[in-house]
Amino acid sequence: MLERQQNQSELSRRTVVAAGAATALAATALGSAASAQAAAKASGGLKVGVGKAAFTPAASLLPLDNFTGVHDDLNVRVLLVESGSRSIALAVLDLTSISAEAIALMRDAVTAATGIAAANIMVTVTHCFSAPHVQASSSSAGAAAYVQNIAGATKAAVADAVKNLQDAEVGYGSGRVDVNVNRNVLTTDGYWLGVNEQLPSDKGVYVARFNDLDGNPIAVLANYNVQSCVMQDSVMADGTLPITADLAGAAMTHVEAQYPGAVGFWLVGACGDQFPAYRSKRYTIDKDKGWTYGVDLHDAGFALLTAQGERLGNEIVRVAQGIGKYESGKQVVVRLVTDDITTTQVTGPQAGAPTKSVTFTPTGTAQVPLWVFQVGKGVFAGVEPELSTTTATSIRENSSFSSTFVMSMFEGGAKNMPDKWNFDHVTYAAVDGFYIEGTAEKAASRIGRIIKSLN
């Protein structure tokens, strides 16, 4: 933390000749003012630290969850945010979901390195479908080693974050990029998965940039509505199913290449009804509304991944470069509010094919946890299940903060929490959900009240 500096030009009035007195005193005054401004900017204010480490399974652990090769690394990225007595951590992993066991080990690592209580450590995933699922350590030796990889990588990442924790400033911006598309397509058998340009798809990309006090980037956070599944199920020409951080990883790799030393964080938004526009293995719908799944570009699919990742990354960087207003020092409010809503949990048929009707069976009450994280003029709202676009849009439009990030897949992730439209049209998200109709709207309302209370 910067301290108020003493005047470094303690010139004796007796030794200043008359001709140079005005110049010397002016320089002294300017130096003192600059020092005072820097001290006020940082004193007791915002501090940020970041770290990143790979947890990719070694070749000796493969095959794991049917994956037989590695195209690029899976990473855990850790962000530490501190202001005054408040310290909060965010960990983001290149995974589809993550187990409670692994999350507990991650929290232990973060707490041991930082002293941050478990309740102030947020864990989320990018919802990447080309990474092995995290199974219980007791299920196999490979699964146990994979969990230990995640714990070890978290320990390494948080150690780096602690090492480079420094005074910081934060700014926000938003842009627009056309990489996602609504995946709800009407077939002869009901709604299924595909590409539908006519249904809602929020193209907004929301960006937070943390700098050191010289304006150098420390972290860039990006929030966008899309599943990271360009290479999902795509098998290579040699028969391998490769591990990749997919779209989120490609976008963040591009961002990090533009800002050496900074870490990029992918915050997945409403992913319950959004696909990448182009996928390597995809669903196709014919003129009679018949559907098939299996057209596979194999190795060529990575060209789609690179192009779309670069397109997202370019827009994220453009927005980050254009941020003109930053906050720093004591005026940056940092806080985390956690809450939950009570709803009814249900079970239904497995979402293996389209259907025009579905019967859900209530199985009891359930608590849906909510997170609202504020850093200055920006707010980050997170839920465990996959949100639909209209739910995220509702939260953002009703927020009193000019910069509002809405995220799915907190606390390891859960199945879909569809909105009314998805229930009414019996989409994949509706059939593949855990919660009774109205839960999404209830969660959005509660998040709205929390956000309002922060003003």
C-alpha positions in Angstrom: 0.0 0.0 0.0 1.3 3.3 -0.9 2.1 5.7 1.9 2.0 9.5 1.7 5.5 10.5 0.7 7.5 13.2 2.3 8.5 16.1 0.1 11.6 14.9 -1.7 12.9 18.4 -2.5 13.5 19.8 1.0 15.5 22.7 -0.4 16.9 25.3 2.0 15.3 28.6 1.3 18.7 30.2 2.0 20.4 28.2 -0.8 17.8 28.9 -3.5 18.9 31.7 -5.7 16.3 34.2 -6.6 16.3 33.3 -10.3 15.5 29.6 -9.7 13.2 29.8 -6.7 10.0 29.8 -8.5 10.9 26.8 -10.6 12.2 24.8 -7.7 9.1 25.5 -5.6 6.8 24.7 -8.4 8.4 21.3 -9.0 8.3 20.6 -5.3 4.6 21.4 -5.2 3.8 19.2 -8.2 5.8 16.3 -6.8 4.0 16.6 -3.5 0.6 16.8 -5.2 1.3 13.7 -7.3 2.5 11.8 -4.3 -0.6 12.8 -2.3 -2.9 11.7 -5.2 -1.2 8.3 -5.5 -1.4 7.8 -1.8 -5.1 8.7 -1.6 -5.7 6.5 -4.6 -4.3 3.4 -3.0 -4.5 3.8 0.8 -6.8 1.2 2.3 -8.3 0.6 -1.1 -8.7 -2.0 -3.8 -6.1 -4.7 -4.1 -6.1 -7.5 -6.7 -4.0 -10.6 -7.3 -4.3 -13.3 -10.0 -3.0 -16.7 -10.7 -3.4 -19.5 -13.3 -2.3 -23.1 -13.4 -3.0 -26.2 -15.6 -4.7 -29.3 -14.2 -4.8 -31.3 -17.5 -4.8 -35.0 -16.9 -1.5 -36.6 -17.8 -1.3 -39.1 -20.6 -1.0 -41.9 -18.0 -4.5 -41.1 -16.7 -6.1 -41.5 -20.2 -8.5 -42.6 -21.2 -10.6 -40.7 -18.7 -14.3 -40.2 -19.1 -13.8 -41.4 -22.7 -11.2 -38.7 -23.5 -8.1 -40.2 -25.1 -5.9 -37.3 -26.0 -5.1 -33.7 -25.2 -5.3 -30.7 -27.6 -4.8 -27.9 -25.1 -4.6 -27.4 -21.4 -7.4 -27.1 -18.9 -6.7 -24.3 -16.4 -7.9 -23.0 -13.0 -7.7 -19.2 -12.7 -7.9 -17.5 -9.3 -8.8 -13.9 -8.6 -8.3 -12.3 -5.2 -10.1 -9.0 -4.5 -9.4 -7.1 -1.3 -10.6 -3.8 0.1 -10.0 -2.8 3.7 -10.9 -5.8 5.8 -12.9 -7.6 3.1 -11.2 -10.3 1.0 -13.0 -12.4 -1.6 -11.7 -15.1 -4.0 -13.1 -16.3 -7.3 -11.9 -19.5 -8.9 -12.8 -20.4 -12.5 -12.1 -23.8 -14.0 -12.2 -25.1 -17.6 -14.7 -27.8 -16.8 -18.3 -28.8 -17.6 -19.0 -29.1 -13.9 -17.1 -29.9 -10.7 -17.8 -32.1 -7.7 -18.4 -30.9 -4.1 -15.3 -32.9 -3.1 -13.0 -31.1 -5.4 -14.6 -27.7 -4.5 -13.9 -28.4 -0.8 -10.2 -29.2 -1.5 -10.0 -26.0 -3.6 -11.4 -23.9 -0.8 -9.0 -25.5 1.7 -6.1 -24.4 -0.6 -7.4 -20.9 -1.0 -8.1 -20.5 2.8 -4.6 -21.9 3.7 -2.9 -19.4 1.4 -5.0 -16.3 2.1 -7.0 -16.8 5.3 -10.2 -16.1 3.3 -13.2 -17.9 4.8 -14.8 -20.6 2.7 -18.0 -18.6 2.6 -16.1 -15.8 0.7 -14.6 -18.2 -1.9 -16.7 -18.5 -5.1 -16.0 -21.4 -7.5 -17.4 -21.6 -11.0 -16.7 -23.4 -14.3 -16.7 -22.3 -17.9 -19.2 -25.1 -18.8 -16.7 -26.6 -21.3 -17.9 -29.9 -22.8 -14.6 -31.2 -23.9 -13.1 -31.8 -20.5 -13.5 -35.0 -18.4 -16.3 -34.8 -15.8 -14.9 -34.8 -12.2 -16.0 -38.0 -10.5 -15.6 -39.0 -6.8 -12.1 -39.9 -5.9 -13.4 -43.3 -4.6 -14.7 -44.2 -8.1 -11.3 -44.9 -9.7 -7.6 -44.2 -9.4 -7.8 -42.0 -12.4 -10.6 -40.0 -10.9 -8.7 -39.6 -7.6 -5.6 -38.3 -9.5 -7.7 -35.9 -11.5 -9.2 -34.4 -8.3 -5.7 -34.1 -6.9 -4.6 -32.3 -10.1 -7.3 -29.7 -9.6 -6.4 -29.2 -5.9 -2.7 -28.9 -6.7 -3.3 -26.5 -9.6 -5.5 -24.4 -7.3 -2.8 -24.3 -4.7 -0.3 -23.1 -7.3 -2.6 -20.5 -8.8 -3.6 -19.0 -5.5 0.1 -18.8 -4.4 0.8 -16.7 -7.5 -2.3 -14.6 -6.7 -1.0 -13.9 -3.2 2.4 -13.1 -4.5 1.3 -10.5 -6.9 -1.6 -9.0 -4.8 -1.3 -5.2 -5.5 -3.1 -1.9 -5.4 -5.5 -1.8 -8.3 -8.2 0.0 -10.2 -11.3 -1.4 -11.9 -13.3 -0.3 -14.9 -16.2 -1.7 -16.9 -17.4 -1.8 -20.5 -19.6 -3.8 -22.8 -19.7 -4.7 -26.5 -21.4 -7.0 -28.9 -20.2 -10.1 -30.7 -22.2 -12.6 -32.9 -20.8 -16.0 -31.8 -23.8 -17.5 -30.0 -27.2 -18.7 -31.3 -30.4 -20.0 -29.7 -30.4 -23.8 -29.7 -34.1 -24.4 -29.5 -35.4 -25.8 -32.9 -38.8 -27.1 -33.6 -38.9 -30.7 -35.1 -41.8 -33.0 -36.0 -41.4 -34.5 -32.5 -41.2 -31.3 -30.5 -38.4 -28.8 -29.7 -34.8 -30.1 -29.8 -31.2 -28.9 -30.2 -29.9 -27.0 -33.2 -29.6 -23.5 -34.6 -32.5 -21.1 -34.5 -31.8 -17.5 -35.6 -35.3 -16.4 -34.8 -35.3 -17.0 -31.0 -33.7 -14.7 -28.4 -29.9 -14.6 -28.2 -28.2 -11.8 -26.3 -25.0 -10.9 -28.2 -23.8 -8.6 -25.5 -20.3 -9.2 -24.0 -19.7 -7.6 -20.6 -16.1 -6.8 -19.6 -14.4 -5.9 -16.3 -10.7 -4.8 -16.4 -8.5 -4.6 -13.3 -5.2 -2.6 -13.7 -2.3 -1.8 -11.5 -2.0 1.9 -10.6 0.1 2.5 -13.7 -2.7 1.3 -15.9 -1.2 -2.1 -16.8 -3.8 -4.9 -17.0 -3.9 -7.5 -14.1 -7.1 -9.3 -15.0 -9.8 -9.2 -17.7 -13.2 -10.7 -16.9 -15.7 -11.5 -19.7 -19.3 -12.5 -19.4 -21.1 -14.0 -22.4 -24.1 -16.2 -23.0 -22.9 -19.5 -24.6 -22.0 -23.0 -23.9 -18.4 -23.8 -24.5 -19.0 -26.8 -26.8 -17.6 -26.2 -30.2 -15.7 -29.6 -30.1 -18.2 -31.5 -28.0 -18.3 -35.2 -29.0 -16.1 -34.5 -32.1 -13.7 -37.4 -32.8 -10.5 -36.9 -34.6 -9.5 -38.7 -37.8 -7.2 -41.0 -35.8 -10.1 -41.9 -33.5 -9.0 -39.8 -30.5 -11.4 -37.8 -28.5 -9.3 -34.7 -27.4 -9.4 -32.7 -24.3 -9.7 -28.9 -24.9 -10.7 -25.8 -23.0 -12.9 -25.2 -26.1 -14.4 -21.8 -26.8 -13.9 -20.2 -23.4 -10.3 -21.3 -23.4 -9.6 -20.1 -26.9 -11.2 -16.7 -26.1 -9.2 -16.3 -22.9 -6.0 -17.4 -24.6 -6.4 -14.7 -27.1 -7.0 -12.1 -24.4 -4.0 -13.2 -22.4 -1.8 -13.0 -25.5 -2.8 -9.3 -25.9 -2.0 -8.6 -22.3 1.1 -10.5 -21.2 1.1 -11.1 -17.5 -2.6 -10.6 -17.1 -5.1 -13.4 -16.6 -8.4 -13.7 -18.4 -11.5 -15.0 -16.7 -14.4 -16.5 -18.6 -17.8 -16.0 -16.7 -20.4 -18.1 -18.5 -23.8 -16.4 -18.8 -27.1 -17.9 -19.8 -26.0 -21.1 -21.3 -29.2 -23.1 -21.0 -30.5 -22.2 -24.5 -27.3 -20.9 -26.3 -24.9 -22.8 -28.5 -21.9 -21.5 -30.4 -23.0 -20.7 -33.9 -20.7 -23.2 -35.4 -19.9 -26.6 -33.9 -17.7 -29.5 -35.1 -20.3 -32.2 -34.5 -23.8 -30.8 -34.9 -27.5 -31.4 -35.1 -29.1 -30.9 -38.5 -32.8 -30.3 -39.3 -34.2 -31.1 -42.7 -37.1 -29.4 -44.6 -39.6 -31.8 -43.0 -38.3 -30.9 -39.5 -36.6 -34.2 -39.1 -33.5 -34.1 -37.0 -30.2 -36.0 -36.9 -27.0 -35.7 -34.8 -23.7 -36.9 -36.2 -22.3 -34.6 -38.9 -18.7 -34.3 -37.7 -15.9 -32.2 -39.1 -13.3 -34.1 -37.0 -9.9 -32.3 -36.9 -11.2 -29.5 -39.1 -13.5 -28.5 -36.2 -10.6 -26.8 -34.5 -10.6 -24.2 -37.2 -14.1 -23.3 -36.1 -13.0 -23.2 -32.5 -10.0 -20.9 -33.3 -12.0 -18.5 -35.4 -14.9 -18.1 -32.9 -12.5 -17.9 -30.0 -10.5 -15.2 -31.7 -13.7 -13.3 -32.6 -14.8 -13.3 -29.0 -11.4 -12.5 -27.8 -11.0 -9.6 -30.2 -14.3 -8.0 -29.0 -13.3 -8.5 -25.3 -10.0 -6.8 -26.0 -11.6 -4.0 -28.0 -14.0 -3.3 -25.1 -11.2 -3.5 -22.5 -9.1 -1.1 -24.5 -12.0 1.4 -24.7 -12.7 1.5 -20.9 -12.1 5.1 -19.9 -13.3 5.4 -16.4 -11.7 3.5 -13.5 -12.3 3.4 -9.7 -9.6 2.9 -7.1 -8.8 3.5 -3.5 -11.2 3.4 -0.6 -14.3 4.4 -2.6 -14.3 1.0 -4.3 -16.9 -1.0 -2.4 -16.2 -4.8 -2.3 -18.7 -7.2 -0.9 -20.3 -10.6 -1.4 -23.9 -11.3 -0.5 -25.1 -14.9 -0.5 -28.7 -16.0 -0.3 -31.0 -18.7 -1.5 -34.6 -19.4 -2.6 -36.8 -22.3 -1.7 -38.4 -24.2 -4.5 -39.8 -27.6 -5.4 -37.4 -30.1 -6.9 -38.7 -32.4 -9.7 -37.7 -35.4 -11.7 -38.7 -36.1 -15.3 -37.6 -38.2 -18.3 -34.1 -38.1 -19.5 -33.6 -35.5 -22.3 -32.7 -38.1 -24.9 -35.0 -37.0 -27.7 -37.6 -34.3 -28.4 -41.0 -34.6 -26.9 -44.2 -32.6 -27.0 -45.3 -33.3 -23.5 -43.7 -34.2 -20.2 -44.7 -35.1 -16.7 -42.7 -34.0 -13.8 -42.8 -35.7 -10.4 -42.1 -33.5 -7.3 -39.5 -34.9 -5.0 -39.5 -32.4 -2.2 -38.2 -28.9 -1.5 -34.8 -27.6 -2.6 -32.6 -24.6 -1.9 -31.2 -22.8 -4.8 -28.1 -20.7 -3.7 -27.5 -17.2 -5.1 -24.3 -15.1 -5.1 -24.1 -11.3 -5.7 -20.6 -9.9 -5.8 -20.0 -6.2 -6.0 -16.8 -4.4 -7.0 -17.3 -0.7 -7.2 -19.9 0.2 -9.9 -20.1 -3.3 -11.2 -22.1 -6.3 -9.8 -21.8 -10.0 -10.6 -24.8 -12.2 -10.0 -24.3 -15.9 -10.0 -26.5 -19.0 -9.7 -25.7 -22.7 -9.7 -28.1 -23.9 -12.6 -28.0 -23.0 -16.3 -30.1 -20.0 -16.9 -32.1 -19.1 -20.0 -31.5 -16.0 -22.0 -34.7 -14.2 -20.9 -33.9 -14.8 -17.2 -30.4 -13.2 -17.6 -31.8 -10.4 -19.6 -34.4 -9.7 -17.0 -31.8 -9.5 -14.2 -29.6 -7.2 -16.2 -32.4 -4.9 -17.3 -33.8 -4.5 -13.8 -30.4 -4.0 -12.2 -29.6 -0.5 -10.7 -25.9 -1.0 -11.6 -24.7 0.2 -15.0 -22.5 -2.9 -15.3 -24.2 -6.2 -14.4 -22.8 -9.6 -15.0 -25.1 -12.6 -14.9 -23.6 -16.0 -14.5 -24.6 -19.7 -14.5 -22.6 -22.7 -13.1 -21.6 -21.4 -9.7 -20.7 -23.9 -7.0 -19.8 -26.5 -9.6 -22.9 -26.1 -11.7 -26.3 -27.8 -11.9 -28.9 -28.8 -14.6 -31.1 -26.2 -16.3 -33.4 -23.7 -14.6 -35.6 -22.9 -17.6 -37.9 -19.9 -17.9 -41.6 -20.0 -18.7 -41.1 -20.1 -22.5 -39.0 -23.2 -22.3 -41.5 -24.9 -20.1 -44.4 -23.9 -22.4 -42.5 -25.3 -25.4 -41.1 -28.4 -23.7 -37.5 -27.7 -24.8 -34.4 -29.6 -23.9 -33.8 -27.2 -21.0 -37.3 -27.9 -19.6 -37.0 -31.7 -19.8 -33.4 -31.6 -18.4 -34.2 -29.4 -15.4 -34.4 -30.0 -11.7 -36.9 -27.4 -10.6 -40.6 -26.6 -10.9 -41.8 -24.0 -13.3 -41.5 -20.5 -11.9 -38.2 -21.1 -10.1 -36.2 -19.0 -12.6 -38.5 -16.1 -12.2 -38.3 -16.4 -8.4 -34.5 -16.4 -8.5 -34.4 -13.4 -10.8 -36.7 -11.5 -8.5 -34.6 -12.3 -5.4 -31.4 -11.4 -7.1 -33.0 -8.1 -8.2 -33.8 -7.3 -4.6 -30.3 -8.1 -3.4 -28.8 -5.9 -6.1 -31.1 -3.0 -5.2 -30.1 -3.3 -1.5 -26.4 -2.7 -2.5 -27.1 0.9 -3.5 
